[in-house]
Amino acid sequence: MNLYPHELSVQDVVFMLHELHKLGYEQLRLYAGMSPNGGCWRWMIYPKCLLLDQGDVEHNRGCLPFYAIHSSTGCLEPTHDSKELAVQFLADNLEYLSISRMQCDDGYMEWFNQYILENVKLGRYPVAFQEYMPNVDGWLMYGEDYREIIPFPPFSSVDLEHIPDNYVVIAGKYLFDKYQCDYLEEIENYKGRKPSCQEVANAIRECIKRGHEWEFITRETNAYEQVLCYPNEIIATRRDEDGKIFLKLINGKEMILEPYLDIHVYRPTKS
């Protein structure tokens, strides 16, 4: 099955998300509203961890501050099998969705099942934003001759220290700007020694905790700089047939000299 997000109906999106929750992707969330002319229902699906501590963005009647899988539809009734949709949606967006495969402990799934799933089964659709959104304390649920205010989705702040390192690295790709993402790509594609996943994740955590004016950079350290780090410990050197340089240290250990990437967190100077 070829899955094209713009072909999904309202019920397709909601039923598919329900299936993904059951598969363990409990921290996937829905944000939805109406197009300016009221003719299309617009939806976004995203992992909770990208919200960090900004749960209030779901109250602000606007766009999310990061990339989300999104599209729009004018169709309400289901057009696909929800289980097949969930499997294909995972296959098409596996890395992005992977960071939502954690237990949800803030009551979101109960809220989703009670207010979103059950209402959508009855032919209604949730609206968190629209051009002339009434000033109500919650989202709106619309149907034929039906209008109800439902509570805002529950939210608890994300503790980055308790998110697995590999999830933090993936999240960084969607939270940082293009230049920061270029550094992440450089690390992924580097052929020599590079920072561990834990080191990269900790640098991302540090930048986020300090604020978005803080950045991390990568820097290649060459063989000559490595020699300078051990001026009084080297007792012999040799080079193998592949051109690698080996240092024999005074403690009997041997080091291979090859370029490696280091990672640093810093605050850019303001010009």
C-alpha positions as CSV (number, residue, x, y, z in Angstrom):
1,M,0.0,0.0,0.0
2,N,1.3,3.5,-0.9
3,L,0.5,5.9,1.9
4,Y,-0.1,9.6,0.9
5,P,-1.0,11.7,4.0
6,H,-3.2,14.0,1.9
7,E,-5.4,11.0,1.1
8,L,-6.2,10.3,4.8
9,S,-9.6,11.2,6.1
10,V,-10.3,12.5,9.6
11,Q,-11.2,9.1,10.9
12,D,-8.2,7.5,9.1
13,V,-5.8,9.9,11.1
14,V,-7.5,9.4,14.4
15,F,-8.0,5.6,14.2
16,M,-4.4,5.2,12.9
17,L,-3.0,7.2,15.8
18,H,-5.1,5.0,18.2
19,E,-3.5,1.9,16.7
20,L,0.0,3.5,17.0
21,H,-0.7,4.1,20.7
22,K,-1.6,0.5,21.2
23,L,1.7,-0.5,19.4
24,G,3.7,1.3,22.1
25,Y,4.0,4.7,20.5
26,E,2.2,6.2,23.4
27,Q,3.8,9.7,23.3
28,L,2.5,10.5,19.8
29,R,0.2,13.5,19.9
30,L,-2.3,15.1,17.6
31,Y,-2.8,18.8,16.9
32,A,-5.6,19.7,14.5
33,G,-7.6,22.6,13.2
34,M,-9.4,24.2,10.3
35,S,-8.1,25.9,7.1
36,P,-8.9,29.6,6.8
37,N,-11.9,29.0,4.5
38,G,-13.2,26.2,6.7
39,G,-13.1,23.7,3.9
40,C,-10.3,21.4,5.2
41,W,-9.4,19.8,8.5
42,R,-5.6,20.2,9.1
43,W,-3.7,17.7,11.2
44,M,-0.3,17.3,12.7
45,I,1.2,14.3,14.4
46,Y,4.4,14.6,16.5
47,P,6.3,13.0,19.5
48,K,5.7,14.6,22.8
49,C,9.4,15.0,23.6
50,L,9.7,17.7,21.0
51,L,7.4,19.9,23.2
52,L,10.1,19.9,26.0
53,D,8.4,22.1,28.6
54,Q,6.2,24.0,26.1
55,G,2.9,22.2,26.6
56,D,1.2,25.6,26.3
57,V,1.8,25.7,22.5
58,E,-1.2,23.4,22.1
59,H,-3.2,26.2,23.7
60,N,-1.9,29.0,21.4
61,R,-4.1,28.4,18.3
62,G,-1.0,28.4,16.0
63,C,1.7,26.4,14.5
64,L,4.0,24.1,16.3
65,P,7.6,25.3,16.8
66,F,9.2,22.2,15.2
67,Y,8.6,19.8,12.3
68,A,5.5,17.6,12.5
69,I,4.0,15.2,10.0
70,H,1.1,17.0,8.6
71,S,-1.6,17.3,5.9
72,S,-5.2,18.2,5.4
73,T,-8.4,16.6,4.4
74,G,-12.0,17.4,3.6
75,C,-13.2,13.8,4.1
76,L,-14.6,12.5,7.4
77,E,-15.3,8.8,6.7
78,P,-12.5,6.1,6.8
79,T,-10.9,5.1,3.5
80,H,-8.3,2.6,4.7
81,D,-7.9,-0.1,7.3
82,S,-6.5,1.6,10.5
83,K,-4.1,-1.3,11.3
84,E,-2.6,-1.3,7.8
85,L,-2.3,2.4,8.0
86,A,-0.4,2.3,11.3
87,V,2.1,-0.2,9.9
88,Q,2.7,1.8,6.7
89,F,2.9,5.1,8.6
90,L,5.6,3.6,10.8
91,A,7.6,2.3,7.8
92,D,7.5,5.7,6.1
93,N,8.5,7.7,9.3
94,L,10.3,5.2,11.4
95,E,13.1,7.4,12.9
96,Y,10.8,10.4,13.6
97,L,8.1,8.2,15.2
98,S,10.7,6.2,17.2
99,I,11.2,8.9,19.8
100,S,7.5,8.6,20.8
101,R,7.9,4.9,21.7
102,M,7.8,5.5,25.4
103,Q,5.2,5.1,28.1
104,C,2.8,8.0,28.4
105,D,2.3,9.0,32.1
106,D,0.5,12.3,31.8
107,G,-3.0,11.2,31.1
108,Y,-2.9,12.0,27.4
109,M,-4.0,8.6,26.1
110,E,-7.1,8.6,28.4
111,W,-7.9,12.2,27.2
112,F,-7.4,11.1,23.5
113,N,-9.6,8.0,23.9
114,Q,-12.4,9.8,25.7
115,Y,-12.6,13.1,23.9
116,I,-11.0,12.5,20.5
117,L,-11.5,8.9,19.5
118,E,-15.1,8.5,20.8
119,N,-16.3,11.8,19.2
120,V,-14.6,11.1,15.9
121,K,-16.4,7.7,15.8
122,L,-19.6,9.7,15.9
123,G,-18.7,11.8,12.9
124,R,-17.2,14.8,14.7
125,Y,-13.8,16.3,14.5
126,P,-11.5,18.2,16.9
127,V,-10.4,21.8,16.3
128,A,-7.6,23.4,18.3
129,F,-7.1,26.3,15.9
130,Q,-8.9,28.2,13.1
131,E,-8.8,31.7,11.7
132,Y,-11.5,33.1,14.0
133,M,-11.1,30.7,17.0
134,P,-13.6,31.6,19.8
135,N,-11.9,32.5,23.0
136,V,-12.7,29.2,24.8
137,D,-10.8,27.3,27.5
138,G,-10.1,24.2,25.5
139,W,-10.5,22.7,22.0
140,L,-13.7,22.6,20.0
141,M,-15.4,19.4,18.8
142,Y,-17.6,20.0,15.7
143,G,-20.2,17.8,14.1
144,E,-23.4,18.2,12.2
145,D,-25.5,20.6,14.4
146,Y,-23.0,19.9,17.2
147,R,-20.5,22.0,19.0
148,E,-18.8,21.2,22.3
149,I,-15.8,22.5,24.2
150,I,-13.4,19.7,25.3
151,P,-10.5,20.2,27.7
152,F,-7.0,21.0,26.5
153,P,-4.8,17.9,26.3
154,P,-2.9,17.1,29.5
155,F,0.8,17.7,29.6
156,S,3.8,17.2,31.9
157,S,7.2,18.7,31.2
158,V,9.8,16.4,29.5
159,D,12.9,15.5,31.5
160,L,15.6,15.2,29.0
161,E,17.9,13.4,31.5
162,H,15.5,10.4,31.5
163,I,15.1,10.2,27.7
164,P,17.5,7.6,26.1
165,D,20.5,9.1,24.4
166,N,19.6,7.9,20.9
167,Y,16.2,9.5,21.3
168,V,17.7,12.8,22.3
169,V,20.0,12.8,19.2
170,I,17.0,12.2,16.9
171,A,15.0,14.9,18.7
172,G,17.9,17.3,18.1
173,K,17.4,17.0,14.4
174,Y,13.9,18.4,14.7
175,L,14.6,21.0,17.4
176,F,17.7,22.7,16.1
177,D,18.2,25.0,13.2
178,K,19.9,24.0,9.9
179,Y,23.4,24.8,11.0
180,Q,23.1,22.7,14.2
181,C,21.6,19.9,12.1
182,D,24.6,20.1,9.8
183,Y,26.9,19.3,12.8
184,L,24.7,16.3,13.6
185,E,25.0,15.1,10.0
186,E,28.7,15.6,10.1
187,I,29.0,13.4,13.2
188,E,26.8,10.7,11.7
189,N,28.9,10.6,8.4
190,Y,32.4,11.0,9.9
191,K,34.6,8.1,8.9
192,G,37.1,8.3,11.8
193,R,36.7,8.4,15.6
194,K,33.8,10.5,16.6
195,P,31.9,11.4,19.8
196,S,29.8,8.7,21.3
197,C,26.0,8.8,21.2
198,Q,26.1,9.7,24.9
199,E,28.5,12.6,24.3
200,V,26.3,14.0,21.5
201,A,23.1,13.6,23.5
202,N,24.7,15.3,26.5
203,A,25.8,18.2,24.3
204,I,22.2,18.5,22.9
205,R,20.8,18.4,26.5
206,E,23.2,21.1,27.6
207,C,22.3,23.4,24.7
208,I,18.6,23.0,25.4
209,K,19.0,23.5,29.2
210,R,21.0,26.7,28.7
211,G,18.8,28.1,26.1
212,H,18.8,28.3,22.3
213,E,21.5,30.9,22.1
214,W,23.9,28.2,23.1
215,E,25.3,26.0,20.3
216,F,27.5,23.0,19.9
217,I,30.2,22.6,17.3
218,T,32.3,19.8,16.1
219,R,36.1,20.1,15.6
220,E,38.5,17.6,14.0
221,T,41.7,16.9,16.0
222,N,44.5,15.7,13.8
223,A,47.5,13.5,14.7
224,Y,49.9,16.3,15.3
225,E,47.6,17.8,18.0
226,Q,47.4,14.4,19.6
227,V,51.2,14.1,19.9
228,L,51.3,17.5,21.6
229,C,49.0,16.1,24.3
230,Y,51.6,13.6,25.3
231,P,55.0,15.4,25.1
232,N,56.7,13.6,28.0
233,E,55.0,10.2,27.7
234,I,56.0,9.0,24.2
235,I,58.9,6.6,24.0
236,A,58.5,5.3,20.5
237,T,56.5,5.7,17.3
238,R,55.8,3.4,14.3
239,R,53.7,3.6,11.2
240,D,51.9,0.5,9.7
241,E,51.5,-0.3,6.0
242,D,48.1,1.5,6.0
243,G,49.8,4.7,7.1
244,K,48.4,4.8,10.6
245,I,50.8,6.2,13.2
246,F,51.1,4.3,16.5
247,L,52.5,5.9,19.7
248,K,54.1,3.8,22.4
249,L,53.7,5.5,25.8
250,I,55.8,5.3,28.9
251,N,53.1,3.2,30.6
252,G,53.4,0.5,27.9
253,K,50.1,1.4,26.2
254,E,49.9,2.1,22.5
255,M,47.8,4.7,20.9
256,I,46.6,5.0,17.3
257,L,46.9,8.4,15.8
258,E,44.0,9.2,13.5
259,P,41.8,12.3,13.2
260,Y,38.8,12.3,15.4
261,L,35.8,14.7,16.0
262,D,35.3,16.4,19.3
263,I,32.2,18.2,20.4
264,H,31.9,21.5,22.3
265,V,29.1,23.5,23.7
266,Y,29.6,27.3,23.5
267,R,27.8,30.6,23.5
268,P,28.5,32.6,20.4
269,T,29.8,36.1,20.9
270,K,27.5,38.8,19.8
271,S,28.8,41.1,17.1
